[in-house]
């Protein structure tokens, strides 16, 4: 029986481990914490089947000026942190121009299209139906121009992919959500996405399914991963070292740091986000995105959860509650929010690749090393379908979608020895020198 270690027990790692099991692999799942305790726990809890185009960087100079001057709550940054982000951000900007973004979106839409179906299989097998609502989510707008642009974009998705939505007036919103004291000027209701009352519990349910099927979940240190001289991989766990012929790196924002040890340098835009729960006030029926406020307000088991937009901070930088504070202030104008549950807000990091596409595939120069990370804002949505994709690749099965757009080699220039100098060529690698990132 083939065996593998999956490093990282978020939605992406857990789904990968299950899909490997289903294809005859013996799998061990390793993390420093319990499954679903990091980014997979802290999101807005929406399986976004409508998110067929990844979030580009705004190109309008007025929007960029708002970000630069701190006049929007969608994106915040600290000046001292920008040197850590500039190179991947410029590449993110390059991929945000319309022609390139259209090419990215074409591939991205293929995996999003399978996301709900792949979740459905795991929801049914894990017995997690009680966590799921299938009634979509709503978006509130405060400016007519923004609403008009959103409706036009939604119509484009509907015409291309058959996505279902409805336009709501301010009165419609307040009727659908009686707790709202302000319906803005109206908004959208995306009709097909699913919402989850406890994202961490859904990952835990999938992890329980994995163990019921014979899988093993272990605590361990990802940095202890080594390639064995005779082939295969070894990693240190709380129960001692374990070995396997293959290893999958599914560590989200921590993946590039681990892979540096093996000579792979992956650029990543790390977007920090915060959330907090509130109880004792009113509640919403469905998640609500306050577009102008830059946050999502979602009914959860633990209370009303506010999740923020993106913050560009230093690695391991101190928390900055500016976004959450502004979001809370805006939310209190919409609803009786109540009091906060946690003494300190939760924070986590979204792993965004510069081309907005996850990295999925075999590492180019290490036998048995597989990469599965970089899902950006949609790891919770995409984990099961990309978990299936990488399990199919590892099992030499026909893949559910074309894997080429996600291949790791797109970020690596490979040194090739020619005479007395090394030249860099995509797709080839010498064992003598570490890979470098193209400028």
NUZA-269360 format. One record per residue (C-alpha): residue number from 1; residue in one letter; x, y, z. Coordinates in nm, 3 decimals, padded with zeros to 5 digits, always signed. Example, Ala and Ser with C-alpha at 12.3 -4.5 7.8 and 13.67 -1.06 7.14 Angstrom:
BEGIN
  num  residu       c1       c2       c3
    1       A  +01.230  -00.450  +00.780
    2       S  +01.367  -00.106  +00.714
END
This chain:
BEGIN
  num  residu       c1       c2       c3
    1       X  +00.000  +00.000  +00.000
    2       X  +00.128  +00.348  -00.089
    3       X  +00.172  +00.579  +00.207
    4       X  +00.189  +00.955  +00.252
    5       X  +00.222  +01.221  +00.519
    6       X  +00.004  +01.530  +00.474
    7       X  +00.158  +01.825  +00.658
    8       X  -00.111  +02.074  +00.760
    9       X  -00.456  +01.992  +00.900
   10       X  -00.666  +02.278  +00.769
   11       X  -00.944  +02.231  +00.516
   12       X  -00.691  +02.178  +00.235
   13       X  -00.483  +01.919  +00.420
   14       X  -00.775  +01.725  +00.568
   15       X  -00.949  +01.700  +00.230
   16       X  -00.624  +01.588  +00.067
   17       X  -00.578  +01.312  +00.325
   18       X  -00.934  +01.183  +00.271
   19       X  -00.897  +01.179  -00.107
   20       X  -00.570  +00.989  -00.079
   21       X  -00.742  +00.733  +00.144
   22       X  -01.017  +00.689  -00.111
   23       X  -00.751  +00.603  -00.370
   24       X  -00.585  +00.333  -00.166
   25       X  -00.318  +00.533  +00.018
   26       X  -00.233  +00.493  +00.383
   27       X  -00.223  +00.855  +00.506
   28       X  -00.109  +01.033  +00.820
   29       X  -00.215  +01.392  +00.886
   30       X  +00.024  +01.609  +01.085
   31       X  -00.015  +01.952  +01.245
   32       X  +00.101  +02.140  +01.550
   33       X  -00.262  +02.196  +01.651
   34       X  -00.597  +02.020  +01.622
   35       X  -00.752  +02.013  +01.272
   36       X  -00.916  +02.333  +01.153
   37       X  -00.770  +02.568  +01.415
   38       X  -00.595  +02.817  +01.187
   39       X  -00.721  +02.995  +00.872
   40       X  -00.986  +02.728  +00.810
   41       X  -01.146  +02.825  +01.140
   42       X  -01.135  +03.200  +01.107
   43       X  -01.315  +03.270  +00.779
   44       X  -01.668  +03.392  +00.710
   45       X  -01.793  +03.036  +00.672
   46       X  -01.918  +03.060  +00.312
   47       X  -01.864  +02.794  +00.045
   48       X  -01.853  +03.045  -00.239
   49       X  -01.971  +02.873  -00.555
   50       X  -02.027  +03.219  -00.708
   51       X  -01.659  +03.322  -00.663
   52       X  -01.561  +03.221  -01.015
   53       X  -01.313  +03.505  -01.054
   54       X  -01.039  +03.559  -00.794
   55       X  -01.001  +03.898  -00.630
   56       X  -00.779  +04.123  -00.846
   57       X  -00.597  +04.427  -00.721
   58       X  -00.795  +04.743  -00.802
   59       X  -00.656  +04.929  -01.102
   60       X  -00.857  +05.250  -01.068
   61       X  -00.629  +05.523  -00.932
   62       X  -00.907  +05.651  -00.706
   63       X  -00.942  +05.312  -00.539
   64       X  -00.565  +05.283  -00.504
   65       X  -00.554  +05.631  -00.352
   66       X  -00.814  +05.527  -00.095
   67       X  -00.598  +05.232  +00.006
   68       X  -00.283  +05.442  +00.015
   69       X  -00.444  +05.707  +00.238
   70       X  -00.631  +05.464  +00.464
   71       X  -00.979  +05.571  +00.346
   72       X  -01.104  +05.218  +00.287
   73       X  -01.146  +04.931  +00.530
   74       X  -01.102  +04.661  +00.261
   75       X  -00.723  +04.677  +00.267
   76       X  -00.495  +04.823  +00.530
   77       X  -00.120  +04.826  +00.554
   78       X  +00.161  +04.940  +00.775
   79       X  +00.432  +05.140  +00.602
   80       X  +00.708  +04.951  +00.781
   81       X  +00.562  +04.623  +00.653
   82       X  +00.556  +04.714  +00.282
   83       X  +00.914  +04.597  +00.206
   84       X  +00.798  +04.244  +00.295
   85       X  +00.515  +04.263  +00.039
   86       X  +00.625  +04.485  -00.251
   87       X  +00.769  +04.222  -00.486
   88       X  +00.473  +03.978  -00.470
   89       X  +00.229  +04.272  -00.472
   90       X  +00.371  +04.407  -00.797
   91       X  +00.333  +04.063  -00.951
   92       X  -00.022  +04.044  -00.814
   93       X  -00.088  +04.379  -00.981
   94       X  +00.057  +04.250  -01.310
   95       X  -00.185  +03.956  -01.307
   96       X  -00.477  +04.189  -01.221
   97       X  -00.480  +04.361  -01.561
   98       X  -00.790  +04.255  -01.757
   99       X  -00.640  +04.022  -02.017
  100       X  -00.426  +03.834  -01.766
  101       X  -00.701  +03.826  -01.504
  102       X  -00.939  +03.681  -01.764
  103       X  -00.696  +03.396  -01.832
  104       X  -00.654  +03.332  -01.461
  105       X  -01.030  +03.340  -01.407
  106       X  -01.091  +03.088  -01.685
  107       X  -00.884  +02.826  -01.502
  108       X  -00.999  +02.935  -01.156
  109       X  -01.364  +02.893  -01.253
  110       X  -01.302  +02.526  -01.334
  111       X  -01.211  +02.436  -00.976
  112       X  -01.475  +02.663  -00.821
  113       X  -01.739  +02.489  -01.036
  114       X  -01.668  +02.159  -00.857
  115       X  -01.635  +02.303  -00.506
  116       X  -01.990  +02.253  -00.376
  117       X  -02.016  +01.904  -00.525
  118       X  -01.694  +01.789  -00.360
  119       X  -01.803  +01.940  -00.027
  120       X  -02.136  +01.760  -00.062
  121       X  -01.966  +01.420  -00.070
  122       X  -01.771  +01.497  +00.249
  123       X  -02.068  +01.658  +00.424
  124       X  -02.280  +01.350  +00.361
  125       X  -02.012  +01.101  +00.462
  126       X  -01.909  +01.298  +00.773
  127       X  -02.266  +01.359  +00.894
  128       X  -02.218  +01.738  +00.901
  129       X  -02.545  +01.846  +00.738
  130       X  -02.652  +02.026  +01.055
  131       X  -02.373  +02.281  +01.000
  132       X  -02.483  +02.380  +00.648
  133       X  -02.732  +02.634  +00.510
  134       X  -02.792  +02.633  +00.133
  135       X  -02.963  +02.969  +00.098
  136       X  -02.675  +03.187  -00.020
  137       X  -02.558  +03.517  +00.128
  138       X  -02.632  +03.884  +00.075
  139       X  -02.426  +04.191  -00.012
  140       X  -02.532  +04.537  +00.105
  141       X  -02.431  +04.847  -00.092
  142       X  -02.438  +05.211  +00.014
  143       X  -02.360  +05.383  -00.319
  144       X  -02.553  +05.350  -00.645
  145       X  -02.243  +05.336  -00.863
  146       X  -02.105  +05.046  -00.661
  147       X  -02.436  +04.860  -00.677
  148       X  -02.463  +04.915  -01.052
  149       X  -02.111  +04.778  -01.102
  150       X  -02.189  +04.477  -00.883
  151       X  -02.509  +04.401  -01.075
  152       X  -02.325  +04.426  -01.407
  153       X  -02.055  +04.187  -01.284
  154       X  -02.319  +03.946  -01.152
  155       X  -02.499  +03.950  -01.487
  156       X  -02.172  +03.866  -01.657
  157       X  -02.123  +03.565  -01.429
  158       X  -02.481  +03.460  -01.486
  159       X  -02.448  +03.477  -01.865
  160       X  -02.116  +03.293  -01.868
  161       X  -02.161  +03.035  -01.593
  162       X  -02.532  +03.032  -01.507
  163       X  -02.479  +03.175  -01.159
  164       X  -02.805  +03.265  -00.986
  165       X  -02.861  +03.593  -00.802
  166       X  -03.129  +03.848  -00.732
  167       X  -03.113  +04.226  -00.697
  168       X  -03.258  +04.361  -00.373
  169       X  -03.385  +04.705  -00.286
  170       X  -03.325  +04.858  +00.055
  171       X  -03.677  +04.755  +00.151
  172       X  -03.613  +04.399  +00.029
  173       X  -03.305  +04.372  +00.248
  174       X  -03.482  +04.499  +00.559
  175       X  -03.775  +04.266  +00.495
  176       X  -03.543  +03.967  +00.454
  177       X  -03.339  +04.069  +00.759
  178       X  -03.574  +04.240  +01.008
  179       X  -03.285  +04.302  +01.247
  180       X  -03.129  +04.551  +01.003
  181       X  -03.184  +04.915  +01.092
  182       X  -03.035  +05.028  +00.758
  183       X  -03.069  +04.855  +00.421
  184       X  -02.832  +05.090  +00.239
  185       X  -02.953  +05.153  -00.114
  186       X  -03.002  +04.780  -00.174
  187       X  -02.779  +04.494  -00.272
  188       X  -02.746  +04.144  -00.412
  189       X  -02.853  +03.802  -00.294
  190       X  -02.622  +03.530  -00.423
  191       X  -02.863  +03.237  -00.419
  192       X  -02.642  +02.928  -00.450
  193       X  -02.349  +02.954  -00.203
  194       X  -02.367  +02.760  +00.124
  195       X  -02.300  +02.904  +00.468
  196       X  -02.151  +02.715  +00.761
  197       X  -02.244  +02.787  +01.122
  198       X  -01.902  +02.678  +01.253
  199       X  -01.619  +02.652  +00.995
  200       X  -01.379  +02.489  +01.241
  201       X  -01.640  +02.226  +01.329
  202       X  -01.684  +02.138  +00.961
  203       X  -01.309  +02.077  +00.925
  204       X  -01.320  +01.872  +01.247
  205       X  -01.609  +01.665  +01.107
  206       X  -01.406  +01.593  +00.794
  207       X  -01.107  +01.504  +01.012
  208       X  -01.323  +01.263  +01.215
  209       X  -01.428  +01.100  +00.889
  210       X  -01.060  +01.061  +00.800
  211       X  -00.988  +00.879  +01.128
  212       X  -01.300  +00.660  +01.097
  213       X  -01.168  +00.549  +00.759
  214       X  -00.843  +00.442  +00.924
  215       X  -00.637  +00.760  +00.903
  216       X  -00.401  +00.882  +01.171
  217       X  -00.380  +01.241  +01.301
  218       X  -00.059  +01.336  +01.481
  219       X  +00.092  +01.643  +01.643
  220       X  +00.433  +01.730  +01.511
  221       X  +00.685  +01.985  +01.391
  222       X  +00.676  +02.053  +01.017
  223       X  +01.031  +02.187  +01.028
  224       X  +01.154  +01.840  +01.125
  225       X  +01.073  +01.708  +00.775
  226       X  +01.371  +01.543  +00.607
  227       X  +01.424  +01.341  +00.291
  228       X  +01.561  +00.997  +00.368
  229       X  +01.882  +00.891  +00.194
  230       X  +01.724  +00.566  +00.078
  231       X  +01.413  +00.738  -00.054
  232       X  +01.097  +00.862  +00.107
  233       X  +01.039  +01.115  +00.384
  234       X  +01.057  +01.132  +00.762
  235       X  +00.905  +01.374  +01.013
  236       X  +00.908  +01.403  +01.391
  237       X  +00.577  +01.359  +01.574
  238       X  +00.478  +01.346  +01.940
  239       X  +00.501  +00.967  +01.908
  240       X  +00.842  +00.964  +01.743
  241       X  +00.950  +00.977  +01.381
  242       X  +00.726  +00.843  +01.107
  243       X  +00.820  +00.765  +00.748
  244       X  +00.637  +00.760  +00.416
  245       X  +00.719  +00.743  +00.047
  246       X  +00.541  +01.075  -00.022
  247       X  +00.470  +01.397  +00.163
  248       X  +00.221  +01.673  +00.082
  249       X  +00.292  +02.028  +00.201
  250       X  -00.046  +02.184  +00.281
  251       X  +00.062  +02.446  +00.533
  252       X  -00.110  +02.746  +00.379
  253       X  +00.087  +03.065  +00.458
  254       X  +00.366  +02.868  +00.626
  255       X  +00.438  +02.652  +00.320
  256       X  +00.699  +02.881  +00.155
  257       X  +00.900  +02.902  +00.478
  258       X  +00.926  +02.524  +00.504
  259       X  +01.006  +02.482  +00.134
  260       X  +01.301  +02.724  +00.154
  261       X  +01.488  +02.444  +00.331
  262       X  +01.461  +02.237  +00.014
  263       X  +01.568  +02.512  -00.226
  264       X  +01.226  +02.635  -00.339
  265       X  +01.142  +03.003  -00.315
  266       X  +00.774  +03.085  -00.360
  267       X  +00.651  +03.447  -00.347
  268       X  +00.331  +03.493  -00.151
  269       X  +00.104  +03.783  -00.056
  270       X  +00.012  +03.711  +00.304
  271       X  -00.314  +03.888  +00.388
  272       X  -00.392  +03.900  +00.757
  273       X  -00.755  +03.895  +00.870
  274       X  -00.938  +03.922  +01.204
  275       X  -01.266  +03.802  +01.346
  276       X  -01.470  +03.834  +01.664
  277       X  -01.806  +03.699  +01.784
  278       X  -02.082  +03.904  +01.947
  279       X  -02.379  +03.791  +02.155
  280       X  -02.670  +03.951  +02.339
  281       X  -02.795  +04.157  +02.045
  282       X  -02.991  +04.081  +01.729
  283       X  -02.905  +03.821  +01.470
  284       X  -02.913  +03.784  +01.093
  285       X  -03.064  +03.497  +00.900
  286       X  -02.784  +03.476  +00.640
  287       X  -02.430  +03.616  +00.611
  288       X  -02.419  +03.978  +00.500
  289       X  -02.125  +04.146  +00.328
  290       X  -02.114  +04.521  +00.392
  291       X  -01.926  +04.613  +00.076
  292       X  -01.843  +04.969  +00.175
  293       X  -01.749  +04.865  +00.528
  294       X  -01.507  +04.598  +00.409
  295       X  -01.631  +04.317  +00.634
  296       X  -01.872  +04.022  +00.652
  297       X  -02.125  +03.977  +00.931
  298       X  -02.223  +03.610  +00.966
  299       X  -02.450  +03.422  +01.210
  300       X  -02.244  +03.149  +01.376
  301       X  -02.287  +02.899  +01.657
  302       X  -02.078  +03.123  +01.884
  303       X  -02.267  +03.443  +01.793
  304       X  -02.254  +03.702  +01.517
  305       X  -01.908  +03.687  +01.362
  306       X  -01.740  +03.988  +01.203
  307       X  -01.459  +03.898  +00.963
  308       X  -01.237  +04.171  +00.823
  309       X  -01.068  +04.240  +00.490
  310       X  -00.695  +04.224  +00.424
  311       X  -00.414  +04.369  +00.632
  312       X  -00.056  +04.375  +00.505
  313       X  +00.154  +04.335  +00.817
  314       X  +00.505  +04.224  +00.901
  315       X  +00.550  +03.850  +00.948
  316       X  +00.466  +03.780  +01.312
  317       X  +00.386  +04.150  +01.359
  318       X  +00.173  +04.264  +01.650
  319       X  -00.205  +04.268  +01.598
  320       X  -00.356  +04.592  +01.472
  321       X  -00.728  +04.609  +01.549
  322       X  -00.798  +04.913  +01.329
  323       X  -00.992  +04.718  +01.065
  324       X  -01.196  +04.525  +01.318
  325       X  -01.274  +04.842  +01.514
  326       X  -01.397  +05.019  +01.201
  327       X  -01.597  +04.712  +01.099
  328       X  -01.760  +04.690  +01.440
  329       X  -01.851  +05.058  +01.429
  330       X  -02.010  +05.014  +01.087
  331       X  -02.192  +04.697  +01.191
  332       X  -02.342  +04.866  +01.497
  333       X  -02.512  +05.112  +01.260
  334       X  -02.679  +04.817  +01.084
  335       X  -02.773  +04.590  +01.372
  336       X  -02.783  +04.562  +01.751
  337       X  -02.454  +04.376  +01.767
  338       X  -02.438  +04.304  +02.141
  339       X  -02.116  +04.244  +02.332
  340       X  -01.796  +04.071  +02.220
  341       X  -01.744  +03.708  +02.322
  342       X  -01.366  +03.672  +02.304
  343       X  -01.145  +03.893  +02.522
  344       X  -00.903  +03.917  +02.228
  345       X  -00.998  +03.891  +01.858
  346       X  -00.878  +03.599  +01.649
  347       X  -00.632  +03.664  +01.368
  348       X  -00.503  +03.453  +01.082
  349       X  -00.335  +03.479  +00.743
  350       X  -00.466  +03.412  +00.394
  351       X  -00.200  +03.261  +00.162
  352       X  -00.239  +03.443  -00.173
  353       X  -00.017  +03.366  -00.469
  354       X  +00.072  +03.656  -00.702
  355       X  -00.125  +03.501  -00.989
  356       X  -00.423  +03.428  -00.756
  357       X  -00.402  +03.053  -00.828
  358       X  -00.309  +02.777  -00.582
  359       X  +00.010  +02.575  -00.618
  360       X  -00.080  +02.210  -00.683
  361       X  +00.157  +01.943  -00.805
  362       X  +00.487  +01.759  -00.772
  363       X  +00.796  +01.947  -00.657
  364       X  +01.027  +01.954  -00.960
  365       X  +01.343  +01.806  -00.807
  366       X  +01.242  +01.601  -00.502
  367       X  +01.091  +01.259  -00.551
  368       X  +00.776  +01.215  -00.347
  369       X  +00.741  +01.582  -00.248
  370       X  +00.401  +01.730  -00.340
  371       X  +00.282  +02.089  -00.298
  372       X  -00.071  +02.201  -00.219
  373       X  -00.109  +02.558  -00.091
  374       X  -00.178  +02.920  -00.187
  375       X  -00.560  +02.917  -00.206
  376       X  -00.592  +03.282  -00.107
  377       X  -00.939  +03.376  +00.012
  378       X  -01.093  +03.045  -00.095
  379       X  -00.911  +02.763  +00.082
  380       X  -01.228  +02.680  +00.276
  381       X  -01.426  +02.660  -00.048
  382       X  -01.163  +02.489  -00.264
  383       X  -00.999  +02.242  -00.025
  384       X  -01.208  +01.936  -00.122
  385       X  -01.181  +01.983  -00.500
  386       X  -00.809  +02.064  -00.505
  387       X  -00.756  +01.784  -00.251
  388       X  -00.913  +01.552  -00.507
  389       X  -00.697  +01.697  -00.784
  390       X  -00.366  +01.640  -00.607
  391       X  -00.472  +01.291  -00.493
  392       X  -00.550  +01.206  -00.855
  393       X  -00.212  +01.335  -00.969
  394       X  -00.033  +01.135  -00.699
  395       X  -00.231  +00.824  -00.799
  396       X  -00.172  +00.865  -01.174
  397       X  -00.545  +00.903  -01.234
  398       X  -00.717  +01.128  -01.485
  399       X  -00.746  +01.467  -01.308
  400       X  -01.081  +01.633  -01.247
  401       X  -00.953  +01.950  -01.421
  402       X  -00.647  +02.042  -01.625
  403       X  -00.366  +02.067  -01.364
  404       X  -00.129  +02.274  -01.578
  405       X  -00.239  +02.622  -01.453
  406       X  -00.155  +02.524  -01.093
  407       X  +00.182  +02.355  -01.148
  408       X  +00.461  +02.464  -00.909
  409       X  +00.708  +02.518  -01.196
  410       X  +00.536  +02.841  -01.296
  411       X  +00.711  +03.011  -01.003
  412       X  +01.052  +02.848  -01.043
  413       X  +01.337  +02.915  -01.280
  414       X  +01.563  +02.615  -01.279
  415       X  +01.945  +02.643  -01.299
  416       X  +02.095  +02.439  -01.586
  417       X  +02.473  +02.399  -01.607
  418       X  +02.620  +02.490  -01.946
  419       X  +02.996  +02.514  -01.968
  420       X  +03.110  +02.728  -01.677
  421       X  +02.786  +02.911  -01.605
  422       X  +02.438  +02.831  -01.487
  423       X  +02.149  +02.958  -01.694
  424       X  +01.789  +02.974  -01.578
  425       X  +01.525  +02.783  -01.769
  426       X  +01.171  +02.707  -01.661
  427       X  +01.093  +02.345  -01.600
  428       X  +01.448  +02.207  -01.551
  429       X  +01.659  +02.185  -01.241
  430       X  +02.011  +02.103  -01.138
  431       X  +02.050  +01.926  -00.804
  432       X  +02.343  +02.156  -00.725
  433       X  +02.179  +02.494  -00.685
  434       X  +01.859  +02.621  -00.518
  435       X  +01.576  +02.741  -00.736
  436       X  +01.529  +03.114  -00.774
  437       X  +01.224  +03.322  -00.853
  438       X  +01.203  +03.502  -01.187
  439       X  +01.216  +03.878  -01.166
END
